[in-house]
């Protein structure tokens, strides 16, 4: 049977890629450090996936699965050595920690004489995630190994459009493996990065040039999601669907997404009307009441989400490049600097920086913008307005 490796058995791993691998005829080995999940995978060799929409719930059973402890380097290397396809969904911040196991797997693969190309589908929310991971890997390789790596390992960026929230204890119903997701099922990947034969994976869409797809995911989907979360937090909503049902928040999210859509249109020569359809589709999907995606999960880690190469500031900079107004994106960024759940360690770090150094220094620190950039002044202005009065109708 064809072998797939899924590095990361979390929401995206089980709630999306695992389903695609199963439907494509692979046996999937999940690698993770959560031993409760790994042990249950090895016990059941299947897990339930609930696809939820406003119309109802579809129950899917994902079979032919097993688990490997991510701390067992030899076991990880064995899995990689015999893999036909591979994917990661560990989170951008965790990528540096999986480099050693990856390299051990590559070396074992080569030692076995397996030089069949292995494509790694990188399911992380980071522009140029392939280049970032390549740099980390090659820092540990010899010159000879680098040459072999270039010929046999494809680092393939993917755009993850499916929304996969954390699963409530009620929905788990006693099974820690239960995953929940929306039905949307498309996996655009960078066609030009694939080495050798293109893996046969259900719903995978090899595309070129890929930069548009990855920017659209980050600057439209992720931007709209974060905007909804940050405004939703200000109005004390618990769930994304509650926030987007608020007409003031809907208006602000749509305006911010429209600014980004126009910039994407100018940058890539794609008709604005086509991107508008994606915008409206996303706004409709955000309203999925059964998904129960929380404000805290979607807004989590503002240190990453407010940086210059991420969803909000990155989109605003693209607007600046094409001389397009980014007023509503700036308002969303300002709301991000007010996002402060007690459970979010990085959000609390942002608040401490504001308290100790002032909002201007905090904006420059986390967005990496020069204080002379007009966007800094705009964010400051909207931050003070939101801080004094969170009535969003003023915008």
Buried (B, 14 or more C-beta within 10 A) or exposed (E): EBBBBBBBBBBBBBBBBBBBBBBBEBBBBBBBBBEEBBEBBBEBBBBBBBBBBEEEEEEBEBEBBBBBBBEBBEBBBBBBBBBBBBBBBBBBEBBEEBBBBBBBBBBBBBEEEBEEEBBBBBBBBBBEBBEBBBEBBBEBBEEEBBEBBEEBBBBBBBBBBBBBBBBEEEBBEEEBBBBBBBEBBEBBBBBEBBBEEBBEBEBBEBBEEBBBBBBBBBBBBBBBBBBBBBBBBBBEBEBBBBBBBBEBBBBBBBBBBBBBBBBBBBBBEBEEEEBBEBBEEBBEBBBBEBBBBBBBBBBBBBBBBBBBEBBBBBBBBBBBEEEBBBBBBBBBBBBBBBBBBEEBEBBBBBBEBBEEEEBBEBBBBBBEBEEEBEBBBBBBEBBEBBBEEBEBEEB
